[in-house]
């Protein structure tokens, strides 16, 4: 029986092939099915236009966003040593939601340098929330993870209060737009959205992979990591900034899509074990396939397209109940 690293590598290779196939099939899913002959047949066709201009960019955006949220979940769960940590733990989604809702209220539509103003506002709100959290956490306590987590909770509550105020001041039509954005959707028509995310995601992923041994040690304790030569402060804060930046770009383009950063790392951990190197790679692949597939399902099950956030929230709630009923909720490396 094959065990250890060869088995992990084999599973990782299978996961990569499976993820690539899932993402490749997703553009064919939808309320209106597209056939291979219609898309790749001779001459231009309506099906080919829909496939290449709408569904392929959307599937790629879903794959990039799913990979980014999943990797962020792996990193935060290791650093916080908390299995329920997600990329939204530090109030990033709340800051982006408040900024975007303010944009809806003030009717700040249009584009700037080819990017929608609302996406820029959401990106700025996410970065602003992350900056406030980091400043509060470093004010007196250095690298105190509990203080960082509580700072994120404080910022999230503050942004939620601001969001309620915006909803109170907005009219019914504006409120509907805000709620639809907050559900989370991949229905952006910008081809460049996936490329923007990829430009941020690839360097962040490479650096996180480079620090995989440090993450393994930090998942146990800061003291152990420091005793093995890890520059704890530099690694921790750089990881926070990388995950925060990737999450800000995702939320700016897709809205706050929930539960991906919670479900995928746990599923990848069950398949690949606890080591950070295969876990980060596997989570990226599994997250890419998961979110792209959820979006394909959301397009297919109703004549009215469902936002992908509805699907991920339903699956996430079921997964959460299952985890609470069947598993120990302490972080595995900390036992």
matplotlib code that plots the C-alpha trace (Angstrom):
import matplotlib.pyplot as plt

x = [0.0, 1.4, 1.5, 3.1, 4.3, 4.0, 0.3, -0.2, 1.5, -0.7, -3.9, -2.7, -2.1, -5.6, -7.1, -5.4, -6.7, -10.2, -10.2, -9.1, -11.9, -14.5, -13.5, -13.4, -16.9, -18.5, -18.9, -21.2, -23.5, -26.5, -30.2, -29.5, -27.2, -24.4, -23.3, -19.7, -20.7, -22.4, -19.4, -16.6, -18.4, -17.3, -18.2, -19.4, -22.5, -24.5, -23.6, -19.9, -20.2, -22.0, -19.4, -16.2, -17.4, -19.6, -19.2, -15.4, -14.4, -17.0, -15.7, -12.1, -13.2, -14.9, -11.8, -9.5, -11.8, -12.4, -8.7, -7.9, -10.6, -9.6, -5.9, -6.8, -8.8, -5.8, -3.5, -5.9, -6.8, -3.1, -2.2, -5.2, -5.1, -8.8, -10.7, -13.5, -11.2, -11.9, -10.5, -13.3, -12.3, -10.6, -13.7, -12.5, -15.9, -17.7, -15.5, -15.9, -19.7, -20.0, -18.0, -19.9, -23.3, -22.2, -21.5, -24.9, -26.5, -24.6, -25.2, -21.5, -21.7, -19.5, -15.8, -12.4, -9.5, -11.7, -12.6, -16.1, -16.2, -18.2, -15.4, -12.8, -14.9, -15.2, -11.5, -10.7, -13.2, -11.6, -8.1, -9.3, -10.8, -7.7, -5.5, -7.6, -7.6, -3.8, -3.3, -5.5, -3.8, -0.3, -1.2, -0.1, 0.0, 2.5, 1.6, -1.2, -3.5, -6.5, -6.2, -6.0, -9.2, -11.1, -10.0, -11.5, -14.7, -14.9, -14.3, -16.9, -19.6, -18.7, -19.1, -22.3, -23.7, -22.7, -24.3, -27.6, -27.6, -27.0, -29.9, -32.1, -31.3, -31.6, -34.7, -36.2, -34.5, -31.1, -31.6, -32.3, -29.0, -27.1, -28.6, -27.9, -24.3, -23.9, -25.1, -22.1, -22.1, -19.8, -22.0, -19.5, -19.2, -15.6, -13.2, -10.3, -11.7, -10.1, -6.8, -6.8, -7.3, -4.7, -2.0, -2.5, -3.2, -0.1, 2.6, 0.7, 0.4, 4.0, 5.1, 2.8, 4.1, 7.7, 6.8, 5.0, 7.4, 6.9, 3.1, 3.4, 5.3, 3.1, 0.1, 1.6, 2.8, 4.7, 7.3, 8.1, 8.3, 10.7, 12.9, 13.3, 14.4, 11.2, 10.9, 7.4, 6.5, 7.5, 5.8, 2.6, 2.0, 3.1, 0.6, -2.1, -1.4, -1.3, -4.5, -6.2, -5.1, -6.3, -9.6, -10.1, -9.8, -12.2, -14.8, -14.5, -15.2, -17.6, -19.0, -18.6, -19.1, -19.4, -18.1, -15.6, -12.7, -14.2, -15.4, -12.6, -9.6, -11.3, -12.1, -8.6, -7.2, -9.2, -7.8, -4.2, -3.3, -2.1, 1.2, 0.9, 2.6, 0.1, -2.7, -2.3, -1.9, -4.9, -7.1, -6.3, -7.3, -10.3, -11.5, -11.2, -13.3, -15.8, -16.7, -16.8, -19.1, -21.3, -21.7, -22.6, -25.2, -26.6, -27.0, -28.7, -31.3, -33.6, -34.8, -33.9, -30.1, -29.3, -26.3, -23.6, -23.5, -26.9, -25.5, -22.3, -24.3, -26.6, -23.8, -21.8, -24.6, -24.9, -21.2, -21.0, -23.7, -21.9, -18.6, -20.1, -21.9, -19.0, -15.7, -13.5, -13.6, -10.0, -7.4, -5.6, -2.1, -2.7, -3.8]
y = [0.0, 3.4, 6.0, 9.3, 11.8, 9.7, 9.1, 12.8, 13.7, 11.2, 12.6, 16.2, 15.3, 13.7, 16.7, 19.0, 17.0, 16.9, 20.7, 21.4, 19.3, 20.8, 24.4, 23.4, 22.0, 24.9, 27.3, 24.8, 24.8, 27.2, 27.5, 27.5, 24.5, 25.0, 22.1, 21.4, 21.5, 24.9, 26.5, 25.1, 24.7, 26.4, 30.1, 32.5, 31.6, 33.0, 30.1, 30.7, 34.4, 33.6, 30.9, 33.0, 36.5, 35.6, 32.1, 31.5, 34.8, 34.0, 30.5, 31.8, 34.5, 31.9, 29.6, 32.5, 33.7, 30.2, 29.5, 32.8, 32.4, 28.8, 29.6, 32.5, 30.1, 27.8, 30.6, 32.2, 28.8, 28.1, 31.5, 31.8, 28.1, 28.3, 25.9, 28.5, 31.4, 32.6, 35.4, 37.6, 37.2, 40.6, 42.5, 42.8, 41.9, 44.3, 47.2, 46.4, 46.1, 49.4, 51.2, 49.6, 50.4, 54.0, 54.1, 52.7, 55.3, 58.2, 56.8, 56.6, 54.6, 54.7, 53.7, 55.1, 53.8, 51.1, 49.7, 50.2, 52.9, 50.6, 47.9, 50.5, 51.7, 48.1, 47.5, 50.7, 49.8, 46.3, 47.8, 50.4, 47.9, 45.7, 48.8, 49.7, 46.1, 45.9, 49.3, 48.4, 45.0, 46.5, 49.4, 47.7, 43.9, 43.2, 39.9, 39.0, 36.9, 37.2, 41.0, 40.9, 38.7, 41.0, 44.0, 42.3, 41.7, 45.3, 46.6, 44.2, 45.4, 49.0, 48.5, 46.6, 49.5, 51.8, 49.5, 49.5, 53.3, 53.3, 50.8, 53.0, 56.1, 54.3, 53.9, 50.5, 50.2, 51.1, 48.7, 45.9, 46.7, 46.7, 43.4, 41.7, 42.8, 41.6, 38.1, 37.6, 36.9, 36.2, 38.0, 40.7, 41.4, 42.6, 40.3, 41.8, 40.9, 37.4, 38.8, 41.5, 38.8, 36.5, 39.3, 39.5, 35.9, 34.3, 36.2, 35.8, 32.1, 31.7, 33.5, 31.5, 28.3, 29.5, 29.9, 26.5, 25.2, 28.4, 27.9, 24.4, 25.6, 28.6, 26.3, 24.8, 27.9, 31.1, 30.0, 26.8, 28.6, 31.2, 28.5, 27.0, 30.3, 31.6, 35.4, 35.2, 38.9, 39.2, 36.0, 36.6, 40.2, 39.6, 36.7, 38.9, 41.6, 39.1, 37.4, 40.7, 42.1, 39.0, 39.0, 42.7, 42.2, 39.2, 41.1, 44.2, 42.1, 39.4, 40.7, 38.8, 35.1, 33.2, 29.8, 29.0, 29.8, 27.6, 24.5, 24.0, 24.0, 21.3, 19.2, 19.5, 18.6, 15.4, 14.5, 15.7, 15.8, 18.7, 19.7, 23.3, 22.7, 20.1, 21.7, 25.1, 23.7, 21.3, 24.0, 26.3, 23.6, 22.4, 26.0, 26.9, 23.9, 24.3, 28.0, 27.6, 24.6, 26.3, 29.2, 26.7, 25.1, 28.6, 29.4, 26.0, 25.3, 28.2, 30.3, 33.3, 33.2, 32.7, 34.5, 32.0, 33.3, 31.6, 28.2, 28.6, 29.7, 26.8, 24.3, 26.1, 25.8, 22.1, 21.6, 23.6, 21.5, 18.3, 19.5, 20.5, 17.1, 14.8, 16.5, 18.1, 21.8, 22.5, 23.1, 19.8, 21.0, 22.5, 19.3]
z = [0.0, -1.0, 1.8, 2.5, 0.0, -3.2, -2.3, -1.7, -5.0, -6.8, -5.3, -6.1, -9.7, -10.0, -8.3, -10.8, -13.8, -12.3, -11.6, -15.1, -16.6, -14.3, -15.3, -19.0, -18.8, -16.8, -19.8, -21.4, -18.4, -18.2, -18.7, -22.4, -23.1, -25.6, -27.8, -28.8, -32.6, -32.1, -30.3, -32.4, -35.7, -38.9, -39.1, -36.5, -34.4, -31.6, -29.4, -30.1, -29.2, -25.9, -25.1, -25.7, -24.6, -21.6, -20.2, -20.6, -18.9, -16.2, -15.6, -15.4, -12.9, -10.8, -10.9, -9.9, -7.2, -5.8, -5.7, -4.0, -1.3, -0.6, -0.3, 2.0, 4.2, 4.5, 5.5, 8.0, 9.6, 10.1, 11.4, 13.7, 14.5, 14.2, 11.8, 11.3, 10.1, 6.5, 4.3, 5.6, 9.2, 9.4, 8.3, 4.7, 3.1, 5.5, 4.5, 0.8, 1.3, 3.1, 0.4, -2.5, -0.8, -0.4, -4.1, -4.9, -2.6, -4.2, -7.7, -8.5, -11.7, -14.7, -15.1, -14.3, -16.3, -17.7, -14.2, -12.8, -10.1, -7.7, -8.0, -7.2, -4.2, -2.9, -3.3, -1.4, 1.3, 1.7, 1.9, 4.4, 6.7, 6.6, 7.3, 10.4, 11.7, 11.3, 13.0, 15.9, 16.4, 16.4, 18.6, 21.8, 21.4, 18.7, 17.1, 19.5, 17.3, 19.6, 19.5, 15.7, 15.5, 17.9, 15.9, 12.8, 14.6, 15.8, 12.2, 10.9, 13.4, 12.6, 8.9, 9.4, 11.3, 8.5, 6.0, 7.9, 7.9, 4.1, 3.6, 5.8, 3.7, 0.3, -1.8, -2.6, -6.0, -4.5, -1.6, -4.1, -5.9, -2.7, -1.5, -4.9, -4.7, -1.2, -2.1, -4.4, -8.1, -11.0, -13.5, -14.4, -18.1, -17.9, -19.6, -17.7, -14.3, -14.2, -15.5, -12.7, -10.1, -11.7, -11.6, -7.8, -7.1, -8.8, -6.8, -3.6, -4.2, -5.0, -1.9, 0.3, -1.2, -0.6, 3.1, 3.4, 6.1, 8.1, 7.9, 9.2, 12.2, 12.8, 12.8, 16.0, 17.8, 17.3, 19.8, 17.9, 14.6, 16.1, 17.6, 14.1, 12.6, 11.2, 11.1, 12.7, 12.4, 8.8, 7.7, 9.6, 8.5, 4.9, 4.8, 6.2, 3.6, 0.7, 1.6, 2.3, -1.1, -3.0, -1.0, -1.7, -5.5, -5.3, -3.3, -5.6, -8.7, -7.3, -4.0, -0.8, -1.8, 1.4, 2.8, 0.0, 2.3, 5.0, 3.1, 0.6, 3.1, 5.2, 2.2, 0.9, 4.3, 4.3, 0.9, 1.2, 4.9, 7.1, 5.4, 4.0, 0.6, -0.8, 1.2, -0.4, -3.9, -3.4, -2.0, -4.9, -7.4, -5.4, -4.8, -8.5, -9.6, -6.7, -7.4, -11.2, -10.8, -8.3, -10.8, -13.6, -11.3, -10.4, -14.1, -14.9, -12.2, -12.9, -15.8, -13.6, -12.9, -9.2, -7.8, -7.0, -3.4, -2.8, -3.8, -1.7, 1.3, 1.2, 0.7, 3.4, 6.0, 5.3, 5.6, 8.8, 10.4, 9.3, 10.7, 14.0, 14.3, 13.3, 13.9, 16.5, 15.8, 17.1, 14.5, 13.8, 14.0, 17.5, 19.1]

ax = plt.figure().add_subplot(projection="3d")
ax.plot(x, y, z, "-o")
ax.set_aspect("equal")
plt.show()
